[in-house]
Amino acid sequence: MQRRYFMMTAGAAATVGKRATAADDKVNVALMGLRGRGLTMARWFGGLSDVNIPVVCDVDSTVVGPAMKIVTEAKGKQPQLVSDIRRVLDDKSIDAVIMATPIHWHAPGTILACDAGKDVYVEKPASHNVREGRLMVEAARRNKRIVQVGTQSRSRPVTQRFIDLVQSGKLGRVSMVKVMNCQMRKNIGHLPDEPVPAGLDFDTWTGPVPKLPFNRNRFHGTVNWNWHYGGGDLLNDSVHFVDVARWALGVNYPTDVSGMGRKLFFDDDQQTPDHMELTFNYKDKVISYEHRLWVPYRLEGSENTVAAYGTNGMALMGRWQGGHWEVRVFDSKGAMVSSDREPEQDQNSHARNFIDCIRSRKTPNADVEIGHISTAVCHLGNIVARINRNVRFDGAAERILDDGEAGKLLARDYRSHWSTPKGAHTA
């Protein structure tokens, strides 16, 4: 079974890749994960006229209805519902897989799909840890697959204009970018473990990671707040804006990361920090990051903000109250001199870019290597929070220097399972 789904000849993979290259041929995509971001993906890809969604997949039969309805109404035909990703991977008519699963399935699912000859759109964050992110890149490259990570700011016009401004020199020398995430998350309380609910294939939901008892505070809507499965809001939300900061400065990996993260406000089952303050140091540049998940207000009206500080002025890019994205530019005296607004809208421009790249075989806006590096930077911040000390990082080798305990958090052990990534360590 493992060889059947992990191995595909180069000729077979190439045949699958050719299906969608004809201008009059629609791209067949399969949607994996039908809740949360899966609903958004159903709307985005369902709204593209040159895309078919013949099959959708989820291991929880109780959540499939809304996404099925969206796809059926958009395409005029009800998709086939399956619960086993291997049926999708074995279907040569499927060109691409949309991974909208929980985070611990992002990398394993992407690797499986690439090895089966499928292109992949994988939701953010790219990976659960740095090592499996690198395995994703390797799988995409060896199979010549298009892999787009769901950091859709890469395809948002107002963000692209912000990047052009920062890199144009109009702000002077920009050596520091700050990322701020200010919002009110929920207290999830404390819940005991319980039997697996009816309709859920919990073994497949668990996938290749070591199996824990079922707990609703490690499941729908709460799974990201547990280190075993997720990475907190730094990976859940702020990875979008750390990606923008890295893009604006033109940097990849930091040389060292310092700061802190802790639970300051919530007394509940969340393991990940509700308060973080981090500094990502580069040779001559800095990314500063903070999040406060316990405030009912936004920072100057913006929930997520990227601030670029230059010697001649500064620019803010954020998601402001009132439902719009905006870039605000300030001069050297602190006066706002211009504003560039863009309505909050369904960002299917990122989905559009992915489909276009399936046809052209060009590199997508948020290529897997770009998504991997931005996600890995966030992983480093989480490692600092978990071990409560600073780390130094060798970006070329993707390893933490002189700290064995921290270095172990760059990867994880997996159980023996048909979805375990090739090259990963099994316990």
N, C-alpha and C positions, 0 to 999 in steps of 0.2 A: 504493500500500500504506500509506504513512504517513497519508494523509488518511482512509483507511478506518478505521484503528484509533485515530486521535487525535480524530476529529471525530464527534460524535453530536448530533442535534438535541435541543433541550430536551424536546420531546414524547416522544422515544424514551427518554431518560434517566428521565423521570417515570414512564413505563410500567413500566420495570424496577423502580423504587423502590417501586411499589405492590404488587408480587407478594406480598411477605411481610407485608403489613399486616393481612390477614384473620386473625382469631384461630385459625381452624381450618386455616391454611395453613402448611406447614413452610418454613423458610428454606433455600434451596439455596446452599451455600457451596462454593467451589473452594479447595483447599489447594495453595499454591505453595511448593515446597521441602519435601522429604520426609526430610531428615536433621536431626539435632540438634534444634533447637526445633520443626522440623516434626513430629517424633514426638510431642512434647508437645502441639502443636496438634491432632494427630490424636486424641489421647486426650481433650483438653478438649472439642473440638467434637463428637467422636464420642460423648461421654457425654451430650450434650444431646438429649432426646427429640424436640424440635421442630425439629431441624436435620437436613437431608440433606447428604451429601457425595457428589454424583454424579460428580465428576471431581477428580483430583489431577494435579499437574504437576511434572515435574523434568527437567532437561536431562542428568542423569547416570543412565543406566539401571541402573547397578550398585548404587544405594542405595535403590531404590524398594520393595523387598520388605517390610521391617518396617512401614512406614507403611501400605502396601496391606493388610497383614494386620490391623493395628489397626482400620482403617476398615471392612473387610469383616466382622470379628467384631462390631464395635459396631453396624453398620447392617444386617447380614444380607444384604448385597449388595456385590459387588465394584465399586469405582468404576472409571470409565473412566480410563485413564492416557494423558496427552498430554505432549509435550515442548515445546510452543510456547504461550506465554501468550496469544498472539493468538487461538488457538482458543477459549480461555476468555472473552476479552473480547468475542468476536463471538457468544457464546451468550447469547441474551436470557433463557434460563431460569435463569441464574446470578444470584443476588441480591448475593452478597458474595464477596470474595476475601480469603484469609488469606495474608499475605506473610510467609513464614518462610524467606526466601532469605538469602544473604549480604548484608552491610550495603550494599554498593555498588549493590544492586538495590532497596533499600527504597523510596527516593524515586521512582526511575523507574517501578517497578512500581505504586506507589500512585497516581501521577499518571495513568498509562495507565488504571488501573482506574476512577478517578474520572471521567475523560473518557469512558469507556465506560458510565457510568451505574451502576457497582457501588459498594456500600459496601465499606469496607476495614478489616480488622484487620491492622496492620503491627507486626511484632516490633520491640522496642527494639534499638538506638537508632533514632529516627525517620529519621535521615538520615546521610549521609557528611560533609556540610558545611552551613554555616548557610544559604547561598543556596538550595540545593535543598530544605532544610526549609521555607523560606518559600514556594517554589513548590508544595510539597505542600499547605500551608494554602490557598493561592489556588485550587488545583485542587478541593479539597474544598468551598470556599465557592461557587465559581462553578457547580459542578454539584449543590449542595445534597446532598452525600454525608455519611453518617456515617463518620467515620474514628476508630478507637480505636487508640492506641499501646500496645504491650505492656508498659507499666510497671504491672504488676498490683498493686503496693502501693496504688494508688488504689482498688482494690476489696477490699483485705484488711481485715477488721473490726478486727484489733488495731492496724493502722496508723492507721485512721480514729480509733480511740480515743486513740492517741498524739497525733494532731493536735489533737483536741478538748482534751486535757489541756494541751498547750503553749499553745494559744490561749485557754484559760479564765482565765488569770491566777493559777492556783494555784501556779505556779512563780515568781511575780513577773514582773518584766520580763525577757523572753527576747530578748537581742540577738545571741546567737551560737549557731550550731549547727555541730557538727563531724561529718564523715563519715569513717569509717575502714574500709578494706578490707585485711584481713590474711589471706593465704593463700599456699600454695605452688603456683605454676604450674610447668610443665615446661620444661626445656631442650629446644628442638626441633632443636638441632644445625644443621649446614650441609648443604644439599643442592643439587646442580646442577640447572639447567634440563633438561627432558627432553621427548620427544615427547608429544603429547596422548594420554592413554590411550584405549583402545577403549571405546565406550559413552558418551562425553562429547561434547556439543555445546559446545565451548569458546568458539566465537564468541558464542553466545547467553549462555553463562555470564558472559562478559566484559561483554556488554551495551554500554552507551553510553560506558564509560570507555576511555581509551587502552589498546590491547592490549599485554600483556606476554607473554613466553614462558611456557609452562606450567611450574610448579614446585610440588611438593607442600608446600613450606613457605609457599606463598601459595594454599592450597586448603583442603580439608576440615579443620576443626579448628585450622588455623593462619592462616586468611585474615585474622582480626581483628588480627593482630600486624604487619600490613604497612600503611603509611600509604596506599598506593595504593587499597586496598580497605576498610580498617577504621580503628579508632581506639583500639586498645589496651583495657585493662581499665577505664579511665575511662568509655568508651562501652559496652563489652561487659557489665559487671556493675554498676559504680558509678553509672551513670546512674539506676538505680532509687532509690538512696539520696540522690543529689543532688536528685532530684525530690522526695523526702520532705522534705529540708531546706528546699528552696525553698517547698514547701507549708506547712511549719510556721511559717516566718517571714513568709509572705505577701508574697514578693518575686518579681520577674521577672528582669530583667537586671542584672548588677552594673555599677557605674560603672568599675571597673578590676579587673584580675586580676594577681596577682603570684605568684611562686614558682618552682619548678623541677621537672623530670622528667628522668630519665636511666636508662640501663641500668647498674645497679649490680652485678648478680649474674650474669646469663646471658651467656655468650659463644656466641651462636647467630645465626640469621637473623632473629630478631625485631627490628623497627625501633622498636617502641613501648616506653615506659619500664616497667621493673619496679619503679621507685621514684619516687613523686611526692609533693610537698608544695606545696599551692596555697592561696591566700587569695582569695576572691571578696568584694570590698568593695561594700557598699551605703551609702546615705546615712547610716543609723544602725544598720546591722546587718552581720553578717559570717557567711559560710559558710567554714569551714576544711575542707580535704580532704587526706587522705593515703592512699597505698596502698603496701604492701610485699608484693610477690608472690614473695618468696624466704624466707618464714618457715614452718616446719612447724607452728606453733602459732597459736592464735587469740587475739585480744585479750580477755582475761578470759572466754574460752570462746566469744566471738562472732566469726564470720567477717566479717560486714558489720554495722556499728554506726552508728547516728545518735544523737548526744548533744546534747540541748538544755539549755543552761545558763541558769538564771534567777537572779534576785537572792534568791529564797527557797528554791531547791532545783534539782535537775536530774533529767532523765529520759533513760534509754537505751532505744532500740528496736533490736533486732537479731535475727539468726538464730543461735541458740545451739546448741552441741553437744547431742546428744540428740534432735535432730529437732523443734525447735519455735521459733516466734517468741515474743518476750517483750518486754514493756515493764517496766523497773525504775525505780521512783521513789525519789529520795533527798531527805532534808530538808536544811536549811541547815547541819547539823553533819556531813553526809556519811553518815548512817545510812539504809539502805534501809527505806522505810516501806510499800511495797506492790509487788506483782508481778502482772502481767497476762499469762498465757500463752495461746498458741493453737497447737495441733498443726500441724506441717508437713503440709500436705495439698495435693492437687491443686487449684491455685487457678483452677478453672474458673468461679469467681464473676466473674472479669473477662470471660471468654467469655460468660457468662450476661448480663452487663450490656450487652455489645455486641449480642447478639441481641435483647434487650429494646428497645434503642434503635433497631434497624432497624425494629421494629414501631411504636414510638411516635414516632419521628423526634425524640426528645429528645437533648440533648447527652450523650455518654457520659462516664464517669468520667475517662478519660484522653484527652480530645478532642485532635485533631491539634495545635491551638494550644498546649495545655499540654505535649504531648510535644515539640513543636518547641522551645519555650523551654528546657525542661530539657536537651534534647540540645544546643542551641546553647551553653548555659552550659558544658557539658562540652567542646564544641569549643574554646571560648576557653581552657580549661585546657590542652588539647593544643597550641594555638598557642603559648602561653607556653613550654611545654616544647620545642617545635621550634625556636623562634627564640632561646631562652635570654634573654629579657628580658620585662619587664612590659608590659601593654597597657592602654590606656584605651578604653572602649567606649561608643558612642552607641546605646542600646537602641531608641530610636524609629526610627532610620534603619538599625539593624542593621549598623553599620559601625565599624571600628576607627579611632581618631583618630590622625593624625600618624605613621603607620607603614605605608608602602606595602608593605613586604615581608610584614608580618603580615596586612595587609588582603587580600592575594592568597590567603591560606589560608582565607578565608571562603567561597571558591567553588573551582571547578575547571574545567578545559577538558574537553570531551567530544569523542569522535569522532562522525562522522556515522553514525548508526545509527537503525533504526526505533524504538528505545526511548529516544532522547535526549529529555529533558524539554523541553517548549516553554518558551521564555524563557531557556534555558541557552546558554552560549557554547560554540561548537564550534571546535576548533583548526584 
